[in-house]
Structure formats: C-alpha cells, structure tokens
Amino acid sequence: MIAGLSSRLRHLWTDARGVAATEFAIVSPFMLVLYIGGVELGNGMAMNVKVTATAHSVADMVSQNTQVTAAQMTGILAAASSIMAPYPVKNGSNSLITITVSEVSTDSNGNATVQWSTSTNSSAARTKGQQMTLSSFTADPKNPTNANISLILSEVSYDYTPNLGYTISGTVKLSDSYYLFPRCSTNSPATSSFPYYDVKYPATATCTCTQHLQQKTC
C-alpha cells in the first residue's frame, strides 16, 4: 500500500498535464485588466482631443466678431457641442459637457478682469469684474505686461465615465481652456474707452470681421 502511494506521488510530481490551463488561469486576469485599461485609455485620450478642439473652436468663432448677440452666442455654444460627436454630450437629462466663454481685458497696468461671461451651465459662468491671472504665453515681447488688451477665454469640461472601468476610476473630468485675441477689434486706447480691442456682448446686432473691416457696415 505504501509502495503504491509512493508511486502515485512520483507520478503526480512528474505529471505535466493541465499546466497550460493553470498558467492561463493565472495570467488571464492580468491580460483582461490590460485589455480593458487599453480600451478605456484610448477612449479617454480621443475624448480629450475633442475637448481641446471644442475649446479652440469656441474661442475662434467668438473672436471673429467685434460684437455678438445673445442668440448668436447660444448658436455658437450649441454648435460647438456637436464637435464631441460621436461621443455623447448628455446622460439622460444631465449634460456631460460644460462650455464657458468669457472676455478678459486688462488696464494700462496689465490688471486683468472679466468683462462678460456666458456658459451652457449658468453656474459655471465667471463673475463680471473677477480678477484673472493671465498665462505668460499671452504676453508679447513689445507688451510684456499685457497692458490694454482683451482676450477671449474658452473653457470646456467633459464628464467621462468609463464603460468598463467605472468601478475603478469613477467619473473622470476632462478639461481644457484656450485664449485667443479678438481678430478685428479696432477700439484702441486712442479711439475709445476701456475695455480695448474687445468683443461686445451681448449686442443688439452681430458684427463680423468682414462687416467691420471690409464692408465697414458696423
């Protein structure tokens, strides 16, 4: 009996059957995590590119005017949301994206304040008169203090909820912002009062760069 048991133990020790299945059972959870993580990371990076594109597009569209009506601004913000396609911008009745556009103007000392602000989320709009600290990238060698300028600031945030990794990461907020100088505003310190080189909002009528510089109708 003892000899038979010893023989079975030696046979079990040298038996290689089932090794591949055992190794697969050990490795497969890690492979699954890597696969899911790669998919979610790819989705997140693609959405972040869309967020950046949205921020740039909003600032670009607003800066191509010297004055913008409330209706036109609503249209710009609504159109910009479609840039996120094919990714959803709503979860039921809740919006996943918040787009805020503001004008920031500086005085002769370079002190920056918000002149107006509007947003797809009313609670996200900046307060008029709010003091701002401008990025060093907005400075010009000829105007290092950013004195007497105006900038259009576009800010976008998007709530990304991973489909497979929600329990691990939860909802991730993707965000970006973009500054652009108004393209065709001509109200300089020599010809008008503060704020200078700005985009008027809300205005009673729209005035685009073409109308202002070429047609001279506004």
C-alpha positions in Angstrom: 0.0 0.0 0.0 2.8 2.4 0.9 4.6 1.5 -2.3 1.5 2.2 -4.3 1.0 5.5 -2.6 4.7 6.4 -3.2 4.3 5.5 -6.9 1.3 7.7 -7.3 3.0 10.7 -5.7 6.0 10.3 -8.0 3.6 10.1 -11.0 1.8 13.3 -9.8 5.1 15.1 -9.3 6.1 14.4 -12.9 2.7 14.8 -14.5 2.7 17.9 -16.8 -0.9 17.6 -17.9 -3.0 20.8 -17.2 0.0 23.1 -16.8 -1.1 25.3 -19.7 -4.6 25.6 -18.3 -3.2 26.5 -14.9 -0.9 29.1 -16.3 -3.8 30.6 -18.4 -5.9 30.8 -15.3 -3.2 32.8 -13.5 -2.3 35.1 -16.4 -5.8 35.8 -17.9 -7.0 38.2 -15.1 -3.9 40.4 -15.8 -4.4 40.2 -19.5 -8.1 41.2 -19.1 -7.2 44.2 -17.0 -4.6 45.3 -19.6 -7.1 45.0 -22.4 -9.8 46.9 -20.6 -7.4 49.6 -19.5 -6.1 50.0 -23.1 -9.6 50.4 -24.4 -10.6 53.0 -21.7 -7.3 54.9 -22.1 -7.8 55.1 -25.8 -11.4 56.4 -25.4 -10.3 58.9 -22.8 -7.5 60.3 -25.0 -9.8 60.6 -28.0 -12.3 62.5 -25.9 -9.7 64.7 -24.5 -8.7 65.7 -28.1 -12.3 66.5 -28.8 -12.5 68.7 -25.6 -9.4 70.6 -26.8 -10.9 71.1 -30.3 -14.1 72.3 -28.8 -12.3 74.9 -26.6 -10.3 76.2 -29.6 -13.4 76.3 -31.9 -15.5 78.4 -29.5 -12.7 80.9 -28.9 -12.1 81.1 -32.7 -15.7 81.7 -33.6 -16.3 84.4 -31.0 -13.0 86.2 -31.8 -14.1 86.6 -35.4 -16.6 89.3 -34.4 -16.5 92.7 -32.9 -19.9 92.3 -31.3 -22.1 89.2 -30.7 -25.8 88.9 -29.9 -27.2 86.6 -27.3 -28.9 84.5 -30.0 -25.6 84.1 -31.9 -23.7 83.1 -28.8 -26.3 80.5 -28.0 -25.9 79.1 -31.5 -22.1 79.1 -31.2 -22.2 77.1 -27.9 -24.8 74.7 -29.3 -22.8 74.1 -32.4 -19.6 73.6 -30.5 -21.2 70.7 -28.5 -21.5 68.7 -31.7 -17.7 68.6 -32.0 -17.8 65.9 -29.3 -19.6 63.5 -31.7 -19.7 60.5 -31.8 -19.3 60.7 -28.0 -22.5 61.6 -26.0 -23.0 65.1 -24.6 -25.9 64.1 -22.4 -26.7 61.4 -19.9 -30.5 61.4 -19.8 -31.4 65.0 -18.9 -28.0 65.7 -17.5 -25.4 67.5 -19.7 -21.9 65.9 -19.7 -20.2 68.9 -21.2 -19.9 72.5 -20.0 -18.7 75.2 -22.3 -17.9 78.6 -20.9 -16.7 81.6 -22.9 -15.5 84.9 -21.3 -13.8 88.1 -22.3 -10.8 89.1 -20.1 -9.5 92.7 -20.5 -6.5 94.4 -19.0 -5.9 98.0 -18.0 -2.8 100.1 -18.5 -1.0 98.2 -15.7 -1.9 94.8 -17.1 -4.5 94.0 -14.4 -6.9 91.5 -15.9 -10.7 91.4 -15.2 -13.6 89.5 -16.7 -15.8 91.8 -18.8 -18.5 89.3 -19.6 -19.0 85.6 -19.4 -21.6 83.1 -20.5 -21.9 79.3 -20.2 -24.0 76.3 -21.1 -24.2 75.9 -17.4 -25.4 79.1 -15.7 -23.5 78.3 -12.5 -20.2 77.9 -14.5 -20.1 81.4 -15.9 -17.5 83.7 -14.5 -18.4 86.7 -12.5 -18.1 90.1 -14.2 -15.2 92.0 -12.7 -13.5 88.9 -11.5 -9.7 89.3 -11.3 -7.7 87.0 -13.5 -4.1 86.0 -13.8 -3.1 85.6 -17.4 -0.8 83.0 -18.7 2.7 84.1 -19.6 2.1 82.7 -23.1 -0.3 85.6 -23.8 2.5 88.2 -23.3 4.1 89.9 -26.3 7.8 91.0 -26.3 6.6 94.5 -27.1 3.9 94.3 -24.4 5.3 92.1 -21.6 2.7 93.3 -19.0 -0.3 92.5 -21.3 -1.4 96.1 -20.9 -4.6 97.4 -22.7 -5.6 94.2 -24.4 -8.6 91.9 -24.5 -8.7 88.1 -24.8 -11.4 85.6 -25.4 -11.2 82.7 -23.0 -12.9 79.5 -23.8 -13.2 76.7 -21.2 -14.6 73.3 -21.7 -15.1 70.4 -19.3 -16.5 66.9 -20.0 -17.5 64.2 -17.6 -16.1 61.0 -18.9 -17.4 57.8 -17.4 -15.5 54.7 -18.4 -17.8 51.9 -19.7 -15.8 49.1 -18.3 -13.6 50.6 -15.6 -16.2 52.8 -13.8 -15.9 50.9 -10.5 -12.1 51.5 -10.6 -11.8 55.2 -11.7 -15.3 56.6 -11.4 -16.2 59.7 -13.5 -13.1 61.5 -14.9 -13.4 65.2 -15.7 -11.6 66.1 -18.9 -11.0 69.9 -19.3 -9.1 72.4 -21.4 -9.0 76.1 -22.0 -7.9 78.4 -24.8 -7.1 82.1 -25.1 -7.4 84.0 -28.4 -7.0 87.7 -29.3 -10.1 89.2 -31.0 -9.1 89.3 -34.7 -10.5 92.6 -35.9 -11.5 94.8 -33.0 -10.1 98.4 -33.6 -11.2 100.2 -30.4 -7.8 101.2 -29.2 -6.9 103.5 -26.2 -6.5 106.3 -28.7 -10.0 106.0 -30.1 -12.2 104.6 -27.3 -12.5 103.9 -23.6 -11.8 100.7 -21.6 -12.1 97.8 -22.5 -9.8 97.9 -25.5 -9.8 95.7 -28.6 -12.7 93.8 -27.2 -15.8 91.9 -28.4 -19.0 93.4 -27.3 -21.6 91.0 -25.7 -24.5 90.9 -25.6 -25.0 93.3 -28.5 -28.2 94.2 -30.3 -26.7 93.2 -33.7 -23.8 91.0 -34.8 -20.7 92.5 -36.4 -18.3 90.1 -38.1 -14.7 90.9 -39.2 -15.8 91.1 -42.8 -18.6 93.6 -42.0 -16.3 95.6 -39.8 -13.1 95.8 -41.8 -14.1 95.2 -45.4 -17.7 96.3 -45.8 -17.4 98.9 -42.9 -21.1 98.5 -42.1 -20.6 98.2 -38.4 
